[in-house]
Amino acid sequence: MQLTPFGKAGSAMKAPELDTYPRVLSIPAQHPFVDATWPRAAELIRPAELPDDGRWHPHPGLEAEWIRAYAGEFDIVHLHFGFEHRSLAQIRDFIRACADVHAALVVTVHDLANPHLRDQREHRDRLRALTAAAAAVFTLTSGAAAELATDYGVAAEVIAHPPIVPATQDAQVMTASGRRGRSAAVFLKDLRTNIVADPAFYLSLASGLDRSGAWLEVWAHLSSADHPTVTALQAASDSGAAPGLDLHLTDRLPDPVLYRVLSGCAVSVLPYAHGTHSGWLEMCRDLGLSVIAPDCGHYAGQADAPEAVRTYLTGSGASAAEAAVWAIRRGLIPRGDVAGRAAAAQQAYADAYVHAMSPMSAGAAVAAPAMFFTEDEC
């Protein structure tokens, strides 16, 4: 097994404080957010055993033994997400290992409430340990930063979510799709844990849209065809008991196809019961859709323009329908000025990497784990 540099910086100017580019182990190694915010003045260290298929995978670097085995191959570990399968003890071992090999830890908090979990207590414990040990903490909205300050005692820097649909593709899709119709799209995909499971939510949403001359398009993966929520919606659609509901069962759509499907709709409804931020929301805004989001988490804080994100009462299909009808009638809300978001995030990360590698910061990072271990655990 061998570590390989991936996406090494080209002709960008190096930070004057360093003689070499920081070598950063990103967890995950590949994801639209990571790709969009990666600073050119840094070297991405990618484990060779991770497949290069454009999707993120569980990262071996979360294993303390792996971190120690490759000591000296990286200077910084930047953790985004993908650690919900690790216990608190394993996370503490991971933090110890980073300190032992003198690798500074940088954390971007995407999820204060993990979308894959129902019980958030262990997730919060993991976040508390990680943010206490981090040389730098980032998050995506001011609301999330305020929550981190209040509940975790952490001062997080806010970097807005960058566009993730390639500019050439969103321009082509927008031109090809023309003006949208009057449909609201809901993508259930594989119905992860934070997706509203009650079919009544979707039936109420479809009914409210239908009364206003609009309709609901629900998309789910074929692998979820036997899920109780999907079978209930299929039965309602087949029996004619759900006017205004179109159900689509498909394989995972390639990104270009997904963009075209979404761009044929007026709005996108996020059917989330809990969560914090949403890359799906950003993708929809890249494609010009208004987004109907639950009032939990900090989805509204991601809005790029006034009224671009309309909230509804979490779990209420009637409230979601009201918000969707309003957005459809309001019409297209142009994309806000987000041109500098990616560059700003890249610069913030580059600055954090330089700071984390400074002698004073490195010394603090090595000492940090003792702050949250009990006497019995040290």
C-alpha positions as CSV (number, residue, x, y, z in Angstrom):
1,M,0.0,0.0,0.0
2,Q,1.3,3.4,-0.9
3,L,0.3,7.0,-0.5
4,T,0.1,9.0,-3.7
5,P,0.0,12.8,-4.2
6,F,-3.3,13.6,-5.9
7,G,-4.0,17.0,-7.5
8,K,-0.6,18.5,-6.6
9,A,-0.4,22.3,-6.9
10,G,0.9,23.6,-10.2
11,S,2.1,27.1,-10.8
12,A,0.3,28.8,-7.8
13,M,2.3,31.0,-5.6
14,K,3.5,29.2,-2.4
15,A,2.7,30.6,1.0
16,P,5.8,32.7,2.0
17,E,5.9,31.1,5.4
18,L,6.6,27.7,4.1
19,D,9.3,26.2,1.9
20,T,7.0,23.5,0.5
21,Y,3.3,23.0,0.0
22,P,1.5,21.6,3.0
23,R,0.7,17.9,2.5
24,V,-2.9,17.4,3.5
25,L,-4.7,14.1,4.1
26,S,-8.4,15.0,3.4
27,I,-11.2,12.9,4.8
28,P,-13.0,12.2,2.5
29,A,-10.4,12.3,-0.3
30,Q,-12.9,13.0,-3.0
31,H,-16.2,14.8,-2.9
32,P,-17.7,17.8,-4.8
33,F,-17.2,20.1,-1.7
34,V,-13.6,19.0,-1.2
35,D,-12.8,19.4,-4.9
36,A,-14.4,22.9,-5.0
37,T,-12.6,24.2,-2.0
38,W,-9.2,22.6,-2.4
39,P,-6.4,25.2,-2.3
40,R,-3.9,25.0,-5.1
41,A,-1.1,25.8,-2.7
42,A,-1.5,22.4,-1.0
43,E,-0.8,18.8,-1.9
44,L,-3.6,16.4,-1.5
45,I,-2.4,13.1,-0.1
46,R,-4.6,10.3,-1.3
47,P,-4.4,6.6,-0.1
48,A,-3.7,4.5,-3.1
49,E,-6.3,1.9,-2.0
50,L,-9.2,4.3,-2.4
51,P,-10.9,3.9,-5.8
52,D,-10.8,6.9,-8.1
53,D,-14.4,6.8,-9.2
54,G,-15.6,10.3,-8.4
55,R,-17.4,9.2,-5.2
56,W,-16.4,9.4,-1.6
57,H,-15.5,6.3,0.4
58,P,-14.8,5.5,4.0
59,H,-11.3,6.7,4.6
60,P,-8.6,4.4,6.0
61,G,-7.0,7.4,7.7
62,L,-9.7,7.3,10.4
63,E,-7.8,4.3,11.8
64,A,-5.3,5.3,14.4
65,E,-3.0,2.5,13.2
66,W,-3.1,3.7,9.7
67,I,-2.2,7.3,10.7
68,R,0.8,5.9,12.7
69,A,1.8,3.6,9.8
70,Y,2.1,6.5,7.4
71,A,3.7,9.0,9.8
72,G,5.7,11.6,8.0
73,E,3.7,11.3,4.7
74,F,1.4,14.2,5.6
75,D,1.5,17.4,7.7
76,I,-2.2,18.0,8.2
77,V,-5.4,15.9,8.5
78,H,-8.5,17.8,7.3
79,L,-11.7,16.0,8.5
80,H,-15.0,16.9,6.8
81,F,-17.4,14.0,7.4
82,G,-17.7,10.3,6.9
83,F,-16.8,9.3,10.5
84,E,-20.3,8.4,11.9
85,H,-19.3,4.7,11.9
86,R,-16.5,5.4,14.4
87,S,-17.0,5.1,18.1
88,L,-16.0,7.9,20.5
89,A,-13.1,5.7,21.7
90,Q,-11.9,5.2,18.1
91,I,-12.2,9.0,17.4
92,R,-10.1,9.6,20.5
93,D,-7.5,7.1,19.3
94,F,-7.5,8.9,15.9
95,I,-6.9,12.2,17.6
96,R,-4.1,10.8,19.7
97,A,-2.5,9.3,16.6
98,C,-2.6,12.6,14.8
99,A,-0.9,14.2,17.7
100,D,1.7,11.4,18.0
101,V,2.8,11.8,14.4
102,H,2.7,15.7,14.7
103,A,-0.1,16.1,12.1
104,A,-2.3,19.1,12.8
105,L,-6.0,18.5,12.7
106,V,-8.4,20.8,10.8
107,V,-12.1,20.2,11.0
108,T,-15.0,21.5,8.9
109,V,-18.3,20.9,10.6
110,H,-20.8,20.1,7.9
111,D,-23.2,18.2,10.2
112,L,-24.2,19.3,13.7
113,A,-27.0,16.8,13.3
114,N,-25.8,13.8,11.3
115,P,-28.3,12.9,8.5
116,H,-27.4,9.2,8.8
117,L,-28.3,8.9,12.5
118,R,-31.4,9.1,14.6
119,D,-29.8,9.4,18.0
120,Q,-27.3,12.3,17.8
121,R,-25.7,11.9,21.3
122,E,-22.7,9.9,20.1
123,H,-22.3,12.2,17.1
124,R,-22.2,15.2,19.4
125,D,-19.6,13.5,21.6
126,R,-17.4,12.8,18.6
127,L,-17.8,16.5,17.4
128,R,-16.9,17.7,20.9
129,A,-13.7,15.7,20.9
130,L,-12.7,16.6,17.4
131,T,-13.3,20.4,17.7
132,A,-11.5,20.5,21.0
133,A,-8.4,19.0,19.4
134,A,-8.5,20.9,16.1
135,A,-6.0,23.6,15.2
136,A,-8.8,25.2,13.1
137,V,-12.5,24.7,12.9
138,F,-14.7,25.8,10.0
139,T,-18.4,25.5,9.2
140,L,-20.8,26.7,6.4
141,T,-23.2,29.1,8.0
142,S,-23.3,31.8,10.7
143,G,-26.1,29.9,12.4
144,A,-24.0,26.8,12.7
145,A,-21.1,28.8,13.9
146,A,-23.3,30.3,16.6
147,E,-24.4,26.8,17.7
148,L,-20.8,25.6,17.8
149,A,-19.9,28.6,20.0
150,T,-22.9,28.1,22.4
151,D,-22.9,24.3,22.6
152,Y,-19.2,23.4,22.1
153,G,-17.3,26.5,23.1
154,V,-15.7,26.6,19.6
155,A,-15.0,29.7,17.5
156,A,-15.5,28.4,14.0
157,E,-14.7,30.4,10.8
158,V,-17.6,30.5,8.3
159,I,-16.9,29.7,4.7
160,A,-20.0,29.7,2.4
161,H,-20.7,26.5,0.4
162,P,-19.3,27.0,-3.1
163,P,-21.0,26.1,-6.4
164,I,-20.6,22.4,-7.2
165,V,-22.2,22.1,-10.6
166,P,-19.5,22.8,-13.2
167,A,-20.1,26.3,-14.8
168,T,-20.1,24.9,-18.3
169,Q,-22.7,22.3,-17.4
170,D,-25.1,24.5,-15.6
171,A,-25.1,27.0,-18.5
172,Q,-25.8,24.2,-21.0
173,V,-28.6,22.7,-18.8
174,M,-30.2,26.1,-18.2
175,T,-30.1,26.9,-22.0
176,A,-31.5,23.5,-23.0
177,S,-34.3,23.3,-20.3
178,G,-35.8,26.8,-21.0
179,R,-38.4,28.0,-18.5
180,R,-39.5,25.4,-16.0
181,G,-43.0,24.1,-15.5
182,R,-45.0,23.9,-12.3
183,S,-43.6,20.7,-10.7
184,A,-41.9,20.3,-7.4
185,A,-39.2,17.6,-7.2
186,V,-38.5,15.4,-4.2
187,F,-35.5,13.0,-4.4
188,L,-35.7,10.2,-1.9
189,K,-32.8,8.3,-3.4
190,D,-32.1,5.5,-1.0
191,L,-34.1,7.0,1.9
192,R,-31.3,7.7,4.3
193,T,-32.2,8.1,8.0
194,N,-33.1,11.8,7.9
195,I,-35.6,11.4,5.1
196,V,-39.3,11.8,6.2
197,A,-40.6,8.2,6.1
198,D,-44.3,9.0,6.6
199,P,-46.1,8.7,3.2
200,A,-48.7,11.1,4.5
201,F,-46.1,13.9,4.2
202,Y,-45.8,13.3,0.4
203,L,-49.5,12.8,-0.2
204,S,-50.3,16.0,1.6
205,L,-47.6,17.8,-0.3
206,A,-48.9,16.4,-3.6
207,S,-52.5,17.3,-2.7
208,G,-51.6,20.9,-1.8
209,L,-49.7,21.3,-5.1
210,D,-52.5,19.7,-7.1
211,R,-55.1,22.2,-5.8
212,S,-52.9,25.0,-7.1
213,G,-52.4,23.4,-10.6
214,A,-49.0,22.1,-9.8
215,W,-47.7,18.6,-9.2
216,L,-45.1,16.6,-7.3
217,E,-42.4,14.4,-8.8
218,V,-41.0,11.9,-6.4
219,W,-37.8,10.2,-7.4
220,A,-36.4,7.1,-5.7
221,H,-33.8,4.5,-6.5
222,L,-34.8,1.1,-7.7
223,S,-32.9,-0.4,-4.8
224,S,-35.5,1.2,-2.5
225,A,-38.6,0.0,-4.4
226,D,-39.6,-2.3,-1.5
227,H,-39.2,0.4,1.1
228,P,-42.5,0.9,2.9
229,T,-42.6,4.6,2.0
230,V,-42.1,3.9,-1.6
231,T,-44.6,1.1,-1.8
232,A,-47.2,3.2,-0.1
233,L,-46.7,6.0,-2.6
234,Q,-46.7,3.6,-5.5
235,A,-50.0,2.1,-4.3
236,A,-51.6,5.6,-3.9
237,S,-50.4,6.6,-7.4
238,D,-51.6,3.3,-9.0
239,S,-55.0,3.6,-7.4
240,G,-55.6,7.2,-8.4
241,A,-55.8,8.2,-4.8
242,A,-52.9,10.7,-5.1
243,P,-53.7,13.2,-7.9
244,G,-50.7,15.4,-8.6
245,L,-48.2,12.7,-7.7
246,D,-45.7,11.2,-10.2
247,L,-43.4,8.5,-8.9
248,H,-40.2,7.7,-10.7
249,L,-38.0,4.6,-9.8
250,T,-34.6,4.7,-11.4
251,D,-31.0,3.7,-10.9
252,R,-28.7,6.3,-9.6
253,L,-28.8,9.1,-12.2
254,P,-25.5,10.2,-13.7
255,D,-24.9,13.9,-12.9
256,P,-25.6,15.3,-16.3
257,V,-29.0,13.4,-16.4
258,L,-29.8,14.5,-12.8
259,Y,-29.1,18.1,-13.8
260,R,-31.5,17.9,-16.7
261,V,-34.2,16.3,-14.7
262,L,-34.0,18.9,-11.9
263,S,-33.9,21.8,-14.4
264,G,-37.2,20.6,-15.8
265,C,-38.8,21.4,-12.4
266,A,-39.8,24.6,-10.8
267,V,-38.6,23.9,-7.2
268,S,-36.9,21.3,-5.2
269,V,-38.3,20.2,-1.9
270,L,-35.9,18.8,0.7
271,P,-37.8,16.1,2.7
272,Y,-35.5,16.1,5.7
273,A,-36.6,15.4,9.3
274,H,-33.3,16.7,10.7
275,G,-29.9,17.9,9.5
276,T,-27.7,20.9,9.2
277,H,-26.5,21.8,5.7
278,S,-27.1,20.5,2.3
279,G,-25.0,20.0,-0.8
280,W,-28.2,19.1,-2.7
281,L,-29.5,22.6,-1.9
282,E,-26.4,24.2,-3.4
283,M,-26.6,22.0,-6.5
284,C,-30.3,23.0,-7.0
285,R,-29.3,26.7,-6.7
286,D,-26.5,26.2,-9.2
287,L,-29.2,25.0,-11.6
288,G,-31.5,28.0,-10.8
289,L,-34.1,26.2,-8.7
290,S,-35.7,27.7,-5.7
291,V,-35.4,25.3,-2.7
292,I,-38.1,24.4,-0.2
293,A,-36.3,23.4,3.0
294,P,-37.4,22.3,6.5
295,D,-37.0,24.8,9.3
296,C,-34.6,22.5,11.2
297,G,-30.9,22.9,10.9
298,H,-29.3,25.8,9.1
299,Y,-30.5,25.2,5.5
300,A,-32.0,28.7,5.3
301,G,-28.6,30.2,6.1
302,Q,-27.3,28.8,2.9
303,A,-29.5,31.0,0.7
304,D,-27.5,32.8,-1.9
305,A,-30.2,35.4,-2.6
306,P,-33.3,36.7,-0.8
307,E,-36.2,34.2,-1.0
308,A,-34.0,31.6,-2.8
309,V,-34.7,29.2,0.1
310,R,-38.2,29.1,1.5
311,T,-38.7,27.2,4.7
312,Y,-41.6,25.0,5.9
313,L,-42.5,23.4,9.2
314,T,-40.4,20.3,9.5
315,G,-42.5,17.2,8.8
316,S,-45.6,19.1,7.5
317,G,-46.6,18.3,3.9
318,A,-49.2,21.0,4.0
319,S,-46.6,23.6,5.0
320,A,-44.2,22.3,2.4
321,A,-46.9,22.6,-0.3
322,E,-47.7,26.2,0.8
323,A,-44.0,27.1,0.5
324,A,-43.6,25.4,-2.8
325,V,-46.7,27.0,-4.3
326,W,-45.5,30.4,-3.2
327,A,-42.1,29.8,-4.8
328,I,-43.6,28.5,-8.1
329,R,-45.8,31.6,-8.3
330,R,-42.8,33.8,-7.4
331,G,-40.9,32.5,-10.4
332,L,-37.2,32.1,-11.0
333,I,-34.9,33.8,-8.5
334,P,-31.6,34.5,-10.2
335,R,-28.5,33.0,-8.6
336,G,-26.9,35.3,-6.2
337,D,-23.3,36.6,-6.4
338,V,-21.4,33.4,-5.5
339,A,-18.5,33.7,-7.9
340,G,-16.0,34.3,-5.2
341,R,-17.1,31.5,-2.8
342,A,-14.8,28.8,-4.0
343,A,-11.8,31.1,-4.0
344,A,-12.6,32.4,-0.6
345,A,-12.9,28.9,0.8
346,Q,-9.6,27.9,-0.8
347,Q,-7.9,30.9,0.7
348,A,-9.3,30.3,4.1
349,Y,-8.1,26.7,4.0
350,A,-4.7,27.6,2.7
351,D,-4.3,30.1,5.5
352,A,-5.4,27.6,8.1
353,Y,-2.9,25.0,6.8
354,V,-0.1,27.5,7.0
355,H,-1.1,28.5,10.5
356,A,-1.5,24.9,11.6
357,M,2.1,24.2,10.5
358,S,3.6,27.1,12.5
359,P,5.7,25.9,15.5
360,M,3.4,27.5,18.0
361,S,0.2,26.0,16.5
362,A,1.8,22.6,16.0
363,G,2.8,22.5,19.7
364,A,-0.7,23.4,20.8
365,A,-2.2,20.8,18.5
366,V,0.1,18.1,20.0
367,A,-0.9,19.0,23.5
368,A,-4.6,19.4,22.8
369,P,-5.9,15.8,23.3
370,A,-5.2,15.9,27.0
371,M,-8.0,18.5,27.3
372,F,-10.8,16.0,26.8
373,F,-9.4,12.7,28.1
374,T,-10.4,11.7,31.6
375,E,-7.6,10.7,34.0
376,D,-8.5,7.0,33.5
377,E,-8.1,7.3,29.7
378,C,-4.7,9.1,29.6
